């Protein structure tokens, strides 16, 4: 169910022109879900971290996955 939700969001993003149209949607959905679950289940919080710092890390992780690390051209949407 989770993977199908991710796949539908990818398809919507492709239709809206936000994501590349050459993505293998099902494979990308599986990779994103694996990354999310792996990070959630196997990445223990350092001592002193709280729910807010975990929220910040998850938000930054999603941003890196969706937007990458590279600076975009002014011409790139």
C-alpha positions in Angstrom: 0.0 0.0 0.0 2.8 2.4 0.9 4.6 1.7 -2.3 1.5 2.3 -4.4 1.0 5.6 -2.7 4.6 6.7 -3.5 4.1 5.5 -7.1 1.0 7.5 -7.5 2.7 10.6 -6.2 5.5 10.0 -8.7 3.0 9.7 -11.5 1.3 12.9 -10.4 4.6 14.7 -10.4 5.4 13.4 -13.9 2.0 14.7 -15.1 2.7 18.1 -13.5 6.1 18.3 -15.1 7.9 18.2 -11.7 9.6 14.9 -12.2 11.4 13.4 -15.2 9.1 11.5 -17.5 11.6 8.7 -18.1 11.4 7.3 -14.5 10.6 3.7 -14.0 7.9 4.6 -11.5 7.5 1.3 -9.7 11.3 0.8 -9.3 11.8 4.4 -8.0 8.9 4.0 -5.6 10.5 0.8 -4.3 13.9 2.5 -3.8 12.3 5.5 -2.0 10.3 3.2 0.2 13.4 1.1 1.0 15.4 4.3 1.8 12.7 5.6 4.1 12.2 2.3 6.0 15.9 1.6 6.3 16.5 5.1 7.7 13.6 4.8 10.1 14.3 1.3 11.3 18.1 1.1 11.4 19.3 4.6 12.1 19.2 5.0 15.9 19.1 8.5 17.3 22.4 9.9 18.8 22.2 10.5 22.6 20.3 13.7 23.3 18.3 13.8 20.1 14.6 14.3 20.4 11.5 14.1 18.2 12.1 17.6 16.8 15.7 16.8 15.7 14.4 13.6 14.1 11.7 15.6 12.3 14.4 18.0 10.9 16.6 15.0 9.8 13.6 13.4 8.0 12.6 16.6 6.3 16.2 17.3 5.1 16.5 13.7 3.9 13.3 14.0 1.8 14.6 17.3 0.4 17.9 15.7 -0.7 16.1 12.8 -2.3 13.7 15.0 -4.2 15.9 17.9 -5.0 19.4 16.5 -5.0 22.6 18.3 -4.0 23.4 20.1 -7.3 22.7 23.7 -7.8 20.1 24.1 -10.6 20.5 26.5 -13.6 18.2 29.5 -13.8 16.8 27.7 -16.9 16.1 24.4 -15.2 12.6 24.2 -13.8 
